[in-house]
Amino acid sequence: MKTKLVLKLVLLGDPGVGKTSLISQFVHARFKHSYQLTVGLDISSKQVKLNDGRTVTLSINDIGGQARFAAIRHMFFKGAHLAMFVYDVTRADTLKNITDPWYKELMEFCSQPNSTKSTIKIALVGNKADLEDYRMIEEEEGEELARQIGANGHISASAKENVKVDDAFKVLAQSFFDEVES
């Protein structure tokens, strides 16, 4: 019997950036126009076929972005293999907040002892790319932040239009194996 590999993925970012919408589009192929507050944690899963033909299951942890959950958020980081930081391309503050509190908080709980290096693979996703007329964050700004935080990629996506949503999740899952096997 073949062992089934499950990778735990946490999504982090400010409230309203579209974390839940990205997950809904990826897992269920649907988009809801109404805003849904994630209270604490919501878990979904989906099998993903990677470029090399291997199939993995992503256990996707949608972590509430509201400040009131800050005290308990770290409990959901335990055992995470992957992290996706999500910002809204129409709200500049959501990109600035990736480094502090989101990245800082994750590194506090997922870094190797006596090191600032993380054992977790990360990606940066700029959501709501379909709102080009309202864009406040240029692609280059996202790419620069991705380099600064050591992300395994930066993707501009649209949960609403289903643009590059699958790519964001698959690229991140593939990055787990790229380093392990190199």
C-alpha positions as CSV (number, residue, x, y, z in Angstrom):
1,M,0.0,0.0,0.0
2,K,1.4,3.4,-1.0
3,T,1.8,6.1,1.7
4,K,-0.3,9.2,1.1
5,L,1.6,12.4,1.7
6,V,-0.2,15.2,3.3
7,L,1.3,18.7,3.4
8,K,0.0,21.2,5.9
9,L,-0.4,24.7,4.4
10,V,-1.3,27.9,6.3
11,L,-2.7,31.0,4.6
12,L,-1.8,34.3,6.3
13,G,-2.7,37.9,5.6
14,D,-4.9,40.8,6.7
15,P,-8.6,40.4,6.9
16,G,-10.4,40.9,3.5
17,V,-7.4,40.1,1.2
18,G,-9.2,37.0,-0.2
19,K,-7.6,34.1,1.6
20,T,-11.0,32.3,1.9
21,S,-11.9,33.2,-1.6
22,L,-8.6,31.7,-3.0
23,I,-9.3,28.5,-1.1
24,S,-12.9,28.3,-2.2
25,Q,-11.9,28.7,-5.8
26,F,-9.0,26.2,-5.5
27,V,-10.9,23.5,-3.6
28,H,-14.5,23.9,-4.8
29,A,-14.2,25.9,-8.0
30,R,-16.5,28.7,-6.8
31,F,-16.3,32.3,-5.8
32,K,-18.7,34.0,-3.3
33,H,-19.2,37.8,-3.7
34,S,-20.0,38.3,-0.1
35,Y,-17.3,38.7,2.5
36,Q,-17.0,35.8,5.0
37,L,-15.1,36.4,8.2
38,T,-12.9,33.4,9.1
39,V,-13.4,32.8,12.8
40,G,-10.1,31.3,14.2
41,L,-9.5,28.5,11.7
42,D,-11.1,26.8,8.8
43,I,-9.5,23.6,7.3
44,S,-10.0,22.3,3.7
45,S,-8.1,19.7,1.8
46,K,-7.5,18.9,-1.9
47,Q,-5.3,16.5,-3.8
48,V,-2.9,18.1,-6.1
49,K,-1.0,16.5,-9.0
50,L,2.5,18.1,-9.3
51,N,4.6,18.6,-12.4
52,D,6.6,15.4,-11.8
53,G,3.3,13.4,-11.7
54,R,3.3,12.8,-7.9
55,T,0.1,13.5,-6.1
56,V,0.0,15.1,-2.6
57,T,-2.9,16.2,-0.4
58,L,-2.8,19.7,0.8
59,S,-4.4,20.3,4.2
60,I,-5.2,24.0,3.8
61,N,-5.5,26.0,7.0
62,D,-7.3,29.3,6.6
63,I,-6.3,31.3,9.6
64,G,-8.4,34.3,10.7
65,G,-6.6,37.6,10.1
66,Q,-8.3,39.7,12.7
67,A,-6.2,41.1,15.5
68,R,-8.3,39.3,18.1
69,F,-7.0,35.9,16.9
70,A,-3.3,37.0,17.3
71,A,-2.9,35.4,20.7
72,I,-3.9,31.9,19.4
73,R,-2.7,32.0,15.8
74,H,0.6,30.4,16.5
75,M,-1.1,27.2,17.7
76,F,-2.2,26.6,14.1
77,F,1.4,26.9,12.7
78,K,2.6,23.7,14.4
79,G,3.5,21.0,11.8
80,A,3.1,23.4,8.8
81,H,5.2,22.5,5.7
82,L,4.0,25.5,3.6
83,A,2.8,29.0,4.1
84,M,1.0,31.3,1.6
85,F,1.1,35.0,2.4
86,V,-1.8,36.8,0.7
87,Y,-2.2,40.5,0.1
88,D,-4.7,42.6,-1.8
89,V,-3.2,44.5,-4.8
90,T,-5.7,47.3,-4.2
91,R,-4.7,48.0,-0.6
92,A,-1.0,49.0,-0.1
93,D,-1.1,48.4,3.7
94,T,-1.8,44.7,3.1
95,L,1.6,44.2,1.4
96,K,3.4,46.2,4.1
97,N,1.8,44.0,6.8
98,I,3.2,40.8,5.3
99,T,6.6,41.4,6.9
100,D,5.1,42.5,10.2
101,P,3.1,41.0,11.7
102,W,2.6,37.9,9.4
103,Y,6.1,36.9,8.3
104,K,7.6,37.9,11.7
105,E,5.0,35.9,13.6
106,L,5.4,32.8,11.4
107,M,9.2,32.9,11.7
108,E,8.9,33.2,15.5
109,F,7.2,29.8,15.6
110,C,8.7,28.0,12.5
111,S,12.4,28.9,12.5
112,Q,15.1,26.4,13.3
113,P,16.5,26.8,16.8
114,N,19.4,29.3,16.9
115,S,18.7,30.4,13.3
116,T,16.5,32.8,11.4
117,K,16.1,30.2,8.6
118,S,12.7,28.6,8.4
119,T,11.9,25.0,7.7
120,I,8.7,26.0,6.0
121,K,8.4,26.9,2.3
122,I,6.6,30.1,1.5
123,A,4.9,31.9,-1.4
124,L,3.5,35.4,-1.8
125,V,0.2,35.9,-3.6
126,G,-1.2,39.2,-4.7
127,N,-5.0,38.6,-4.9
128,K,-7.6,40.7,-6.7
129,A,-5.5,41.2,-9.8
130,D,-8.7,41.5,-11.8
131,L,-9.2,45.0,-10.2
132,E,-6.5,46.5,-12.4
133,D,-8.1,50.0,-12.3
134,Y,-7.8,50.1,-8.5
135,R,-4.3,48.5,-8.2
136,M,-2.1,50.3,-5.7
137,I,0.7,47.7,-5.6
138,E,2.8,47.1,-8.7
139,E,4.0,43.6,-9.6
140,E,7.6,44.6,-9.0
141,E,6.8,45.5,-5.4
142,G,5.4,42.1,-4.7
143,E,8.4,40.4,-6.4
144,E,10.8,42.5,-4.3
145,L,9.1,41.5,-1.1
146,A,9.1,37.9,-2.1
147,R,12.9,38.0,-2.5
148,Q,13.3,39.8,0.8
149,I,11.3,37.1,2.7
150,G,12.8,34.2,0.8
151,A,9.6,33.2,-0.8
152,N,9.6,30.4,-3.4
153,G,7.5,32.5,-5.7
154,H,5.3,35.5,-6.2
155,I,2.0,35.2,-8.0
156,S,-0.6,37.7,-9.0
157,A,-3.9,36.0,-8.9
158,S,-7.7,36.6,-9.0
159,A,-9.9,34.3,-7.0
160,K,-12.9,36.0,-8.6
161,E,-11.8,35.3,-12.2
162,N,-9.9,32.1,-11.3
163,V,-6.6,33.4,-12.7
164,K,-3.5,31.7,-11.5
165,V,-5.2,30.3,-8.4
166,D,-4.2,26.7,-9.1
167,D,-0.7,27.8,-10.0
168,A,-0.3,29.5,-6.6
169,F,-1.1,26.3,-4.7
170,K,0.8,24.0,-7.0
171,V,4.0,26.1,-7.2
172,L,4.1,26.2,-3.4
173,A,3.5,22.4,-3.1
174,Q,6.2,21.7,-5.7
175,S,8.7,23.9,-3.8
176,F,8.5,21.5,-0.9
177,F,10.0,18.8,-3.1
178,D,12.4,20.9,-5.1
179,E,14.7,21.6,-2.1
180,V,14.2,18.2,-0.6
181,E,15.3,16.4,-3.7
182,S,18.1,18.8,-4.8
